[in-house]
Amino acid sequence: MKALRLRLVLPLVVFLALVVLLWVGLSRDPREVPSPLIGKPAPTFTLPLLHAEGKTLGTADMTGQVWLLNVWASWCVSCRIEHPLLVELAKANVVPVIGLNYKDKRADGLAWLAEHGDPYRHSVVDADGRVGIDWGVYGVPETFVVDKAGIIRYKQIGPVTKESLEKTILPLVRELRKA
């Protein structure tokens, strides 16, 4: 009799556990993918500048300041959504924004910035996408907040919105500048 109950109860318990896991999974925001790099040193890079062939920029050049790394590409449709907001941010001169031109052709990136405006203090070329992989980029656009010590403090997956900028990114930048 006990064996019969166990055979009936065990599948029910497994089914209920699966329902709970599915419920938890569906209740999460798919845009919130936790990054294992938050709180860790930013992966180092030295890459060629988009606008100045033969010159480079690296993470070491940004040490001592709070900055944003915005991963973008000329072929990225979602990048068009956030771009006007980044242009406004650059005009306000609140925080340096470094562009990581991801898996793009130099000429296409230059043409795109000439057409849509250039919000970047500097833009570097990651033609093969290796630096993007090091930074844990899932796709473009993505934006990282890096503190004065070179530690990644925040990662925005998808386009930066006015809300994310005002409620999360800029308050964090202000807080990190005080530190």
Kinemage of the C-alpha trace (Angstrom):
@kinemage 1
@onewidth
@group {chain A} dominant
@subgroup {mainchain}
@vectorlist {calphas} color= white
{ca met a 1} P 0.000 0.000 0.000
{ca lys a 2} L 2.822 2.412 0.867
{ca ala a 3} L 4.560 1.682 -2.437
{ca leu a 4} L 1.346 2.494 -4.308
{ca arg a 5} L 0.980 5.835 -2.476
{ca leu a 6} L 4.636 6.689 -3.142
{ca arg a 7} L 4.146 5.983 -6.856
{ca leu a 8} L 1.151 8.303 -6.889
{ca val a 9} L 2.573 11.076 -4.684
{ca leu a 10} L 6.069 11.263 -6.194
{ca pro a 11} L 4.914 12.300 -9.704
{ca leu a 12} L 2.576 14.855 -8.125
{ca val a 13} L 5.434 16.366 -6.079
{ca val a 14} L 7.706 16.492 -9.146
{ca phe a 15} L 4.910 18.105 -11.176
{ca leu a 16} L 4.287 20.749 -8.507
{ca ala a 17} L 8.019 21.506 -8.281
{ca leu a 18} L 8.149 22.020 -12.056
{ca val a 19} L 5.104 24.315 -11.896
{ca val a 20} L 6.796 26.414 -9.190
{ca leu a 21} L 10.033 26.666 -11.218
{ca leu a 22} L 8.092 27.651 -14.333
{ca trp a 23} L 6.093 30.240 -12.358
{ca val a 24} L 9.278 31.813 -10.955
{ca gly a 25} L 10.941 31.815 -14.374
{ca leu a 26} L 7.980 33.470 -16.079
{ca ser a 27} L 7.673 36.138 -13.404
{ca arg a 28} L 11.199 37.457 -14.035
{ca asp a 29} L 11.999 40.310 -16.403
{ca pro a 30} L 13.837 38.805 -19.408
{ca arg a 31} L 15.766 42.073 -19.865
{ca glu a 32} L 17.370 41.635 -16.450
{ca val a 33} L 20.126 39.172 -17.143
{ca pro a 34} L 22.481 39.211 -14.192
{ca ser a 35} L 26.054 39.916 -15.201
{ca pro a 36} L 28.818 38.031 -13.412
{ca leu a 37} L 31.058 41.073 -14.044
{ca ile a 38} L 29.167 43.476 -11.764
{ca gly a 39} L 31.505 44.390 -8.898
{ca lys a 40} L 34.558 43.025 -10.715
{ca pro a 41} L 37.348 44.778 -12.619
{ca ala a 42} L 36.415 45.698 -16.162
{ca pro a 43} L 38.133 43.468 -18.706
{ca thr a 44} L 41.100 45.363 -20.081
{ca phe a 45} L 41.414 46.297 -23.715
{ca thr a 46} L 43.421 48.501 -26.007
{ca leu a 47} L 41.673 49.027 -29.322
{ca pro a 48} L 42.082 51.278 -32.357
{ca leu a 49} L 40.125 54.529 -32.312
{ca leu a 50} L 37.331 54.718 -34.869
{ca his a 51} L 38.129 58.309 -35.871
{ca ala a 52} L 41.923 58.111 -35.768
{ca glu a 53} L 43.403 55.097 -37.477
{ca gly a 54} L 46.745 54.199 -35.923
{ca lys a 55} L 45.814 55.554 -32.471
{ca thr a 56} L 44.418 53.459 -29.635
{ca leu a 57} L 42.419 53.802 -26.443
{ca gly a 58} L 42.260 51.381 -23.563
{ca thr a 59} L 40.679 50.877 -20.204
{ca ala a 60} L 43.892 52.113 -18.570
{ca asp a 61} L 43.293 55.519 -20.202
{ca met a 62} L 40.020 55.821 -18.280
{ca thr a 63} L 41.416 55.027 -14.826
{ca gly a 64} L 40.519 57.611 -12.207
{ca gln a 65} L 37.200 58.628 -13.748
{ca val a 66} L 33.653 57.313 -13.823
{ca trp a 67} L 32.663 56.483 -17.394
{ca leu a 68} L 30.156 54.655 -19.554
{ca leu a 69} L 30.975 52.054 -22.172
{ca asn a 70} L 28.231 51.912 -24.793
{ca val a 71} L 28.364 48.948 -27.170
{ca trp a 72} L 26.855 49.892 -30.543
{ca ala a 73} L 26.935 49.098 -34.262
{ca ser a 74} L 25.752 50.729 -37.472
{ca trp a 75} L 23.677 47.638 -38.277
{ca cys a 76} L 21.925 47.717 -34.877
{ca val a 77} L 18.275 48.757 -35.139
{ca ser a 78} L 17.877 49.183 -31.359
{ca cys a 79} L 20.897 51.493 -31.277
{ca arg a 80} L 18.835 54.022 -33.232
{ca ile a 81} L 16.336 54.117 -30.361
{ca glu a 82} L 18.855 55.115 -27.691
{ca his a 83} L 21.135 57.231 -29.858
{ca pro a 84} L 19.308 60.603 -29.547
{ca leu a 85} L 19.371 60.189 -25.762
{ca leu a 86} L 23.121 59.515 -25.826
{ca val a 87} L 23.633 62.622 -27.979
{ca glu a 88} L 21.755 64.684 -25.353
{ca leu a 89} L 23.836 63.102 -22.591
{ca ala a 90} L 27.049 63.991 -24.422
{ca lys a 91} L 25.931 67.609 -24.851
{ca ala a 92} L 25.248 67.832 -21.107
{ca asn a 93} L 28.821 66.636 -20.495
{ca val a 94} L 27.738 64.702 -17.392
{ca val a 95} L 29.861 61.601 -17.884
{ca pro a 96} L 32.309 60.492 -20.572
{ca val a 97} L 30.730 57.972 -22.911
{ca ile a 98} L 33.095 55.641 -24.718
{ca gly a 99} L 31.666 53.818 -27.712
{ca leu a 100} L 32.596 50.226 -28.506
{ca asn a 101} L 31.812 49.811 -32.211
{ca tyr a 102} L 30.966 46.107 -32.181
{ca lys a 103} L 31.499 43.751 -35.142
{ca asp a 104} L 31.202 46.607 -37.593
{ca lys a 105} L 33.145 47.969 -40.541
{ca arg a 106} L 35.043 51.170 -39.787
{ca ala a 107} L 33.541 53.006 -42.773
{ca asp a 108} L 29.995 51.995 -41.776
{ca gly a 109} L 30.526 53.145 -38.190
{ca leu a 110} L 31.938 56.500 -39.293
{ca ala a 111} L 29.086 57.052 -41.756
{ca trp a 112} L 26.488 56.168 -39.118
{ca leu a 113} L 27.928 58.644 -36.605
{ca ala a 114} L 28.174 61.343 -39.286
{ca glu a 115} L 24.488 60.851 -40.077
{ca his a 116} L 23.088 60.484 -36.540
{ca gly a 117} L 25.520 62.521 -34.432
{ca asp a 118} L 28.479 61.415 -32.352
{ca pro a 119} L 27.830 61.198 -28.602
{ca tyr a 120} L 31.124 59.494 -27.830
{ca arg a 121} L 34.172 61.115 -26.310
{ca his a 122} L 36.005 58.311 -28.117
{ca ser a 123} L 34.827 55.308 -30.047
{ca val a 124} L 36.949 52.198 -30.406
{ca val a 125} L 36.664 49.439 -32.988
{ca asp a 126} L 35.981 45.853 -31.881
{ca ala a 127} L 35.805 44.408 -35.379
{ca asp a 128} L 35.992 40.744 -34.387
{ca gly a 129} L 33.891 41.088 -31.230
{ca arg a 130} L 36.485 39.616 -28.862
{ca val a 131} L 36.407 42.540 -26.432
{ca gly a 132} L 32.614 42.387 -26.434
{ca ile a 133} L 32.842 38.727 -25.461
{ca asp a 134} L 35.248 39.594 -22.639
{ca trp a 135} L 32.718 42.141 -21.356
{ca gly a 136} L 29.882 39.593 -21.519
{ca val a 137} L 27.994 41.348 -24.307
{ca tyr a 138} L 24.862 39.427 -25.315
{ca gly a 139} L 23.943 41.798 -28.122
{ca val a 140} L 23.855 45.456 -28.972
{ca pro a 141} L 23.191 47.916 -27.535
{ca glu a 142} L 24.528 47.389 -24.043
{ca thr a 143} L 25.879 50.021 -21.667
{ca phe a 144} L 28.196 49.630 -18.689
{ca val a 145} L 28.940 52.032 -15.836
{ca val a 146} L 32.571 51.800 -14.729
{ca asp a 147} L 33.876 53.458 -11.554
{ca lys a 148} L 37.152 55.323 -10.926
{ca ala a 149} L 38.953 52.119 -9.961
{ca gly a 150} L 37.870 50.363 -13.159
{ca ile a 151} L 35.157 48.240 -11.528
{ca ile a 152} L 31.939 47.550 -13.461
{ca arg a 153} L 29.062 48.809 -11.330
{ca tyr a 154} L 26.075 48.445 -13.666
{ca lys a 155} L 25.073 46.862 -16.960
{ca gln a 156} L 22.120 48.001 -19.087
{ca ile a 157} L 21.014 45.380 -21.578
{ca gly a 158} L 19.179 46.877 -24.521
{ca pro a 159} L 18.657 50.535 -25.326
{ca val a 160} L 19.227 53.155 -22.656
{ca thr a 161} L 15.889 54.822 -21.987
{ca lys a 162} L 15.125 58.173 -20.425
{ca glu a 163} L 13.795 56.304 -17.385
{ca ser a 164} L 16.863 54.071 -16.977
{ca leu a 165} L 19.127 57.072 -17.423
{ca glu a 166} L 17.308 59.248 -14.876
{ca lys a 167} L 16.445 56.590 -12.289
{ca thr a 168} L 19.479 54.314 -12.395
{ca ile a 169} L 22.486 55.363 -14.476
{ca leu a 170} L 22.877 59.065 -13.617
{ca pro a 171} L 22.231 58.649 -9.867
{ca leu a 172} L 24.831 55.863 -9.838
{ca val a 173} L 27.320 58.048 -11.729
{ca arg a 174} L 26.808 60.868 -9.197
{ca glu a 175} L 27.285 58.476 -6.279
{ca leu a 176} L 30.438 56.967 -7.790
{ca arg a 177} L 31.938 60.404 -8.428
{ca lys a 178} L 31.656 61.213 -4.712
{ca ala a 179} L 33.533 58.063 -3.731
